[in-house]
Every structure is written in structure tokens, then in C-alpha cells.
Amino acid sequence: METGRLSESLEDYLEAILAVLDEKQAVRAKDIAKRLSVSSPSVTGALHALSEKNLINYAPYDVITLTSEGEAIARDVTGRHHVLQEFFTKVLGVNEAEASEAACRMEHSLSPDLMKRLVGFLACVENYTDGDTDWICGAAKSYGEVNDPDACRECVEKCIESHRKEPRESEDSDGA
């Protein structure tokens, strides 16, 4: 999906509209202003811009809806945000608030290839560690204290290898 023609700000508005729709099933300009902590005139300007691009259906004082293209872009941005936030919390051990804030800033610049690779990496982490993310030498708790990246890399490789050798529950139950 090509979102390069939209500014980060407009992507944020689409993401906010989708989130409010998911919560309330109806979106008004004041809901967006509250969610994004912006002024009503800022919301109005963004809504006009999104409407001109046929990404939303908008009329003053009426509910706001996403067009199919607007919804697709909003879901794409939301998905990128979620993947980044998962990476920051599950792999790097960052708290939820900081992870969400960082994901919001970075979600706009992820290329489709980078996104695909990040999703693949997260799947690998889940598959080989059963969700146990303490495998990076405890680095999630002490990234600032890791002085030897080679030792950390060796630790990760040993951990992944040990998970590959252990019988997996799914493999045990397949033959039963």
C-alpha cells in the first residue's frame, strides 16, 4: 500500500479515526481532537485534506467515516505501530508507554521490506523461545551495560540452538 503521499500527521489522523471507530462505532471531530490532543481547527483542516484525497467521508457536524482506501491505509499504519511496539516491548524490554511513543514516531517510515523482515524476526522470536524474551543475555534489562556484542550474539545463538534441540509440545502431540 502506497502511503508516501500522506504526511505523518494525516496518517495519524487516519489511525485515530480507526481507533475511535473501533471504540465507539461513530467518530466526530471532537473525538479526534481529544485523542490526538490537538485543536478543533487542526482537526478540521486535516479532515478537509483527507476528504479531498477520498480517504474519509466528512461533512461538518456529521459523523466521520473511512472510505475503503482510507480504512486500508489506517489499518496498515496501525499494523506497523503494533509490530514496532511488540518489538520494543517483547525483544527490547521497553515499557509500554515508551514503546508506544517510539512506535508512533517510527511507524511512518518503515518500508514494506523492513516491515516484512521485522514481522519475520518477531515470529522467529516467538517460535524459538515460546515467548520467553529473556534470551538476549538479559539485555532487555541492561542494554546500556552490554559491553561485548560478540558475547551477547553467542548467547543468543546458544539459546536459539537449545530451543531447536528441545522437543516442542506441538511435535510431542503430533505423534500421539
Summary of the structure (lengths in Angstrom):
residues: 176
radius of gyration: 20.8
end to end distance: 43.9
largest distance: 64.1
contacts: 457
relative contact order: 0.09
helix: 69%
strand: 3%
